[in-house]
Amino acid sequence: MNIRHDNTRQHILDTGHRIIAGKGFSSVGLNEILTTAGVPKGSFYHYFESKEQYGQTLLQEYFNRYLTTIDTLEQSDAASGHERLLRYWQQWLNAQCDDCADQKCLVVKLSAEVADLSDAMRVTLRDGTDQVVARIAGLIEAGVADGSLPALEPRSTAQMLYQLWLGASLLGKLHRNSDALEGAMKFTRQLLSR
C-alpha cells in the first residue's frame, strides 16, 4: 500500500471519530464526514464497503489505540500494580472530565445505539470491551502478585470496575459534571486499598 492511500483512509477514520463521538452514529451521514474530511465519496467506497463496515473499522481502530494505551501503562516504569491501575483510572477521569458534555469514549457513546442497529458493530464493541477488561485484569493480577493490591479476583474485579466507570461516564454526560466519575474514583481507591 502506498502512503497516500493509508493517510486518506486514516483521515476519513479520524474525521468520522470526531464527528461521531459528538453526534452518534445514526445521526451522522457520510456526506457530513466526507465534506468535513474534504474527501470525495468514491474514495470512501474505495476503503469501506458501507457505512456499517466503516463504523466497525472505526471501533476497531479505537480499541487498538485504547489497548495500546493500557499496554503502555502495564509496561511502564517500576511502579507497583496498584499505582499503574490508579494511573489508568485517573487518565479515564481526566479524559472524561475535560468537558463532561463532550463524549470521548466511543464505547459509552455508541454501545446502546448500535447494539440493535448492527450486529457487526455490536460484536466489535463486545470483543473490544472484553479485551479492555482482560487488560485491566492483568493490571490487577500484577498488583496482587507484587503485594500492592489486596487479594482480589482479577477478572471479576476488572469487569465490575469497568462497568462502574462506563456507568459513571454516562452519568457524567447526562449531568454534565464530574460527580459520578469522582464517586467512581473514590470507590475504586477504597476497593484497591490494602
C-alpha positions in Angstrom: 0.0 0.0 0.0 1.2 3.5 -0.7 1.4 6.1 2.0 -1.2 8.4 0.4 -3.7 5.5 0.4 -3.1 4.8 4.1 -3.3 8.5 5.0 -6.6 9.1 3.2 -8.2 6.1 4.9 -6.9 7.2 8.3 -8.0 10.8 7.7 -11.6 9.6 7.0 -11.5 7.5 10.2 -10.1 10.3 12.3 -12.6 12.8 10.9 -15.5 10.4 11.5 -14.4 9.7 15.0 -14.5 13.3 16.0 -18.0 13.8 14.5 -19.5 10.5 15.6 -18.1 11.0 19.2 -20.2 14.2 19.3 -23.3 13.2 17.5 -23.6 9.5 17.4 -23.5 7.0 14.6 -27.1 7.2 13.2 -27.4 10.9 13.1 -24.2 11.4 11.0 -24.4 10.9 7.3 -21.5 10.0 5.0 -21.7 13.4 3.3 -21.0 15.2 6.6 -17.9 13.1 7.2 -16.6 13.3 3.7 -17.3 17.1 3.4 -15.5 17.7 6.7 -12.6 15.5 5.6 -12.5 17.0 2.1 -12.6 13.6 0.5 -14.8 12.5 -2.4 -17.4 9.8 -2.0 -15.6 7.5 -4.4 -12.6 7.5 -2.0 -14.8 6.4 0.9 -16.1 3.4 -1.1 -12.5 2.5 -2.1 -11.7 1.9 1.6 -15.1 0.8 3.0 -17.9 -1.2 1.6 -20.6 0.5 3.6 -21.3 2.9 6.5 -21.7 -0.2 8.7 -18.3 -1.5 7.8 -16.8 2.0 8.3 -18.4 2.0 11.8 -16.9 -1.4 12.6 -13.5 -0.3 11.3 -13.8 2.9 13.3 -14.4 0.9 16.5 -11.6 -1.5 15.8 -9.2 1.4 15.4 -10.5 3.0 18.6 -9.9 -0.2 20.5 -6.4 -0.7 19.0 -5.3 2.8 20.2 -7.0 2.3 23.6 -5.5 -1.1 24.2 -2.0 0.3 23.3 -2.5 3.0 26.0 -3.3 0.3 28.6 -0.3 -1.8 27.4 1.9 1.2 27.9 0.7 1.6 31.4 1.2 -2.1 32.1 4.8 -1.9 30.9 5.6 1.5 32.4 8.4 2.2 34.9 8.9 0.3 38.1 5.5 1.5 39.6 3.6 -1.0 41.5 0.5 -2.7 40.0 -1.6 -0.5 42.4 0.0 2.7 41.1 -0.4 1.7 37.4 -4.0 0.8 37.9 -4.8 4.0 39.7 -3.0 5.9 36.9 -5.3 4.2 34.4 -8.5 5.3 36.2 -7.1 8.8 36.7 -6.4 9.0 33.0 -10.0 8.0 32.4 -11.3 10.5 34.8 -9.2 13.3 33.3 -10.2 12.4 29.8 -13.9 12.4 30.5 -13.9 15.5 32.8 -12.1 17.8 30.4 -15.6 18.7 29.3 -18.2 16.4 30.7 -20.7 17.3 28.0 -18.2 16.1 25.3 -18.1 12.4 25.0 -14.7 11.0 24.2 -15.4 7.3 24.8 -16.9 5.6 21.7 -18.0 2.7 23.9 -20.1 5.0 26.1 -21.3 6.9 23.1 -22.2 4.1 20.7 -23.0 0.9 22.7 -26.7 1.4 23.3 -27.2 3.0 19.9 -25.5 0.3 17.7 -26.2 -2.8 19.7 -29.6 -3.3 17.9 -28.6 -1.5 14.7 -25.6 -3.5 13.6 -24.6 -6.9 14.8 -21.1 -6.5 13.3 -20.6 -3.3 15.3 -22.1 -4.9 18.4 -19.6 -7.8 18.2 -16.7 -5.4 17.7 -17.8 -3.4 20.8 -18.2 -6.6 22.8 -14.9 -8.0 21.7 -13.1 -4.7 22.3 -14.6 -4.3 25.8 -13.7 -7.9 26.6 -10.1 -7.1 25.7 -10.1 -3.9 27.8 -11.4 -5.9 30.8 -8.7 -8.5 30.2 -6.0 -5.8 30.3 -7.4 -4.3 33.5 -7.5 -7.8 35.0 -3.8 -8.1 34.0 -3.0 -4.9 35.9 -4.9 -6.2 39.0 -3.1 -9.5 38.8 0.2 -7.7 38.7 -0.8 -5.7 41.7 -1.9 -8.8 43.7 1.4 -10.5 42.7 3.6 -7.6 43.8 1.6 -7.2 47.0 0.4 -3.6 46.3 -3.2 -4.7 46.0 -5.4 -6.8 48.3 -6.2 -10.4 47.2 -8.8 -9.6 44.6 -10.1 -11.9 41.9 -8.7 -10.2 38.8 -11.3 -10.9 36.1 -14.5 -10.3 38.2 -12.9 -7.1 39.8 -11.9 -5.8 36.4 -15.4 -6.4 35.0 -17.1 -4.7 37.9 -14.8 -1.7 37.8 -15.1 -1.3 34.1 -18.9 -1.4 34.4 -18.8 1.1 37.2 -16.7 3.5 35.1 -18.8 3.1 32.0 -21.9 3.9 34.0 -20.2 6.9 35.7 -19.1 8.2 32.3 -22.7 8.0 31.0 -24.0 9.8 34.2 -21.3 12.4 33.8 -22.6 13.1 30.3 -26.2 13.2 31.5 -25.5 15.6 34.4 -22.7 17.4 32.7 -20.5 17.3 35.7 -17.8 15.0 37.2 -19.7 13.9 40.3 -20.3 10.3 39.1 -16.7 9.9 37.9 -15.4 11.4 41.2 -17.6 8.9 43.0 -16.2 6.0 40.8 -12.7 7.1 41.7 -13.4 7.2 45.4 -14.9 3.7 45.3 -12.1 2.4 43.2 -9.5 3.8 45.6 -11.3 2.2 48.5 -11.6 -1.2 46.8 -7.9 -1.2 45.8 -6.7 -0.2 49.3 -4.7 -2.7 51.3 
